[in-house]
Amino acid sequence: MKSKASIILLWSLVLAAVQMWPLGLKSFGYRAFAAEPDLTLEQILDRVEKHYTNKSFTAEFAQESTLKAMDITDFATGKIFVRYPGMMRWEYEKPDKQIIVTDGHKLWIYRPADNQVTTGSAPAFFGDGKGASFLSDIKLIRRKFKISLENSKDEFFYELKLQPLEKTLDVTDIRLSVTKSSFTVVRIITYNSYGDENRIDLLNHQFDVKLDDSLFSFEIPPGADVLQMEE
């Protein structure tokens, strides 16, 4: 019979593997989650909308941004807070602290190291799908994008391709990885017309959490340099 210590250690390893897997590490424990048989695109979208609509959630994120022309890749990590409809807060922790806040109407971008705040219109900044804005109102996906179901290299995910109905330079298409077990979006890859790529991996989601109004507003610090974003 296994000792209590060995059982606890084994369970800890399983939990660690499950938590890390959305970033690309396979988890032998993940197979325990039952997924429905493969669904049609419309069925997948229905379930994703049901999962996100009228919900609040938090998650940790890891972001990788590549500027193709300059051959530069930046990495960042932090936490995201989302409340339906339209409210988001991105707290970047590494490599530099930065906060992006929107109440669905106004936008604030705060860089503490520079004591600088950039303000603008949230619809103008997020309107074409940048910043994973559809996470705060998932029904925007059907209204704003042509959607196709792509072949997935991984049996645990549905892969969706989103192409903006209104053509822009900033976004040519977006790829979403959606778990078959819970219909949670765990990866978002955004491409633009210059070949740049922005990948965001989301993990450790917590749904139906109470998020205070104060998270989605911003009070400009005294003496901060305030810039107005061009629209």
N, C-alpha and C positions, 0 to 999 in steps of 0.2 A: 504493500500500500504506500502511495506517495505521501511524503511528509507535508504538513500544512504549509511550511515555508516554500517547498518546491511548487505547490499548487498556486500559491500567491504570486510567485515569480513568473510562472507560466502565464497566468491571467494578465499580469502587468505587461508582458511582452505582446500578448494579443491586442490589448487596448492600445498600446503604443503603435503597433503596426497599422491598426484601423485608422488612427488619427493621422498618420503620416501618408497614407496611401494616396489621397487626392493630389499630392504633389508628385506622384509618379512612382511610388513604391507599392508593389503588390502586397496585398494583405491576405493571408490564408484565412483570417477570420471573417473577411468580408463576404465570403460565399455563403455564410449563414443567413444573410438577409435575402429573403425571397423576392424575386422580381416577377412582374407579370410577363406573359409571353410578349414578343415584339409587337408593338402597337403601330398604328398609322400615325402620320404627322399630326393630323387633327386631334387624335386621341392624346398624343403626347402634349400638345399645346394646351388642351383642356385641363390636363392634370397639373401642368406647370402653373397655369393661371390659378387653379384651385389652391395650390400649395402656397402661392405668394400673395394673392389678393387679400386685402384687409389685414395683412400681417405686419408685425414688426420683427426684426431679427438683427442679430449681431454675428460677426464672423471675423476671423483673422485672415489677412491677405498677404500674399507674396507677389510682387510685381516685377516684371522684366520688360524693359523698354529698349528697343533697338532702332537707332537711326542708321538706315542702310547706307546713305550717301557718305556719312562720316565714319562708318564702321565703329560706332560707339554703342555699347550696351550698358544700361544702368539697372541697378537692382534696388528694390525698396520693400520694406515690410511694415505692417501696422495693423490697425483694426478698423472695421467699418460698422456703422450703425445705420439702419434703414427703417423708416416708418412710412407706411402707405397713407396717402399717395404723395409722392414727390419729394419726401424729406430724406436727406442723406448727410452723413458726417464721416469723412475719411480722416483718420488720425495716423499720419506717417510717423514712425518711430525711428527707423534706420533707412538710409545713412544719416539723414537730417530730419529734424522734427518739422512737420508741416501739417496744417489743418485745412481741409476743404469742407465748407458747411453750406447747405442750402435748405431753405424752408419750402422749396418748390417754386419760389418767385425770385428771391434775391440770392446772390452767391457771394461768399466771402472766402478768400484764400489767404491764410495767415502764415507767415514765415517768421517764427520767433527770433531766430538768429539775426535777422535784419530788422526786426520790429517793423515789418512791412505788411500791409493789408491791401489786397486787390479786391475790388468789389465790382459787381456787374449783374446782369440778368441771368438767372438760372436757365430759362428756356434757350437763350442765345448761346450759352456755353455748352449745354447738354443736348441741344435739340436734335442733333444728328446721330445720337447714340454714344457719343464720347463719354468716358467716365462711368460706363456701365449704368447709366441713368435709368434704364428700363427696369432695374432691380427694384426701384421704388414704385413702379407702376407697370407691372408685367404685361398688361394688355396693350401697351404701346408697341410691343413686338409685332402683333398682327396688323396694327394700324400703320406702322412706319416702315415695315420691311417686307420684302419678298423672302419667303422662308422655304428652305428645302432640307430634306433629311439625307444626310451624307452617310456613306459607309464608315462604320467605326472600327478602329483597330483594337478596341477593347470591348469585351463582352458585357462590361458593367455600365457602359455609357451609351446614351444616344448622342449623336453629333448633329447639331443644327447649324446651317449656314444662313446668315441674315445679310441681305443686300438692300441698302436704303432705296426706297421708292423715289426719293428726291436725290439725285446725284450730287455728291460733294467731293471736294479734294481731301477733306479730313478723314472720311470713312468710305472705303470701297466695299468692305464686307466684314462681318463679325462672325466668329465661330464660337458656339456654345457647347460645352460638355455638360450633359444632364444625367444624373444618376438614374438608372432604371428602377432602383428600389424605392426612392423617395421623391424623385423629380426635382431634386435640388441642383441648381446651377453651381458647378464646382470649378469651372474654368471658362474664362472669356478671353478670346484673342481678337484684337482689333487691328485691321490693316488699313493703310491709306494709299493714295495714288502714287506716293513716292516710294512705296515698298517698305515703309517703316512698320514695325510690329510692336504691339503692346499686349503683353500677356499678364493676366491676373488669375492667380489660383486662390480659391476661397476654401477655408477649412474651419472645422470646429464651429459650425453654425449653431446658433441658439434661437429658435423661433418662439413667437408669442411671448416675448419679454416686454416688460413695461419700460418704455423709453420716454424720458421727460422732455417737455417742450424746449427746455433750455439747451438741449443737445443740438437743436436745429436752428438756433439763432446765434448771433455773435456780437459781442460788445467790443468795439475797437479800443485797444489799450491806449492810455494817455501817451501822447507824443509819437504815436505810430505814424509812419509815412503811408498815406493813403493814395492808392492809384485807382483810376477808373478804367475798367476793361473796355476795349473797343468792341462795338457790336456790329 
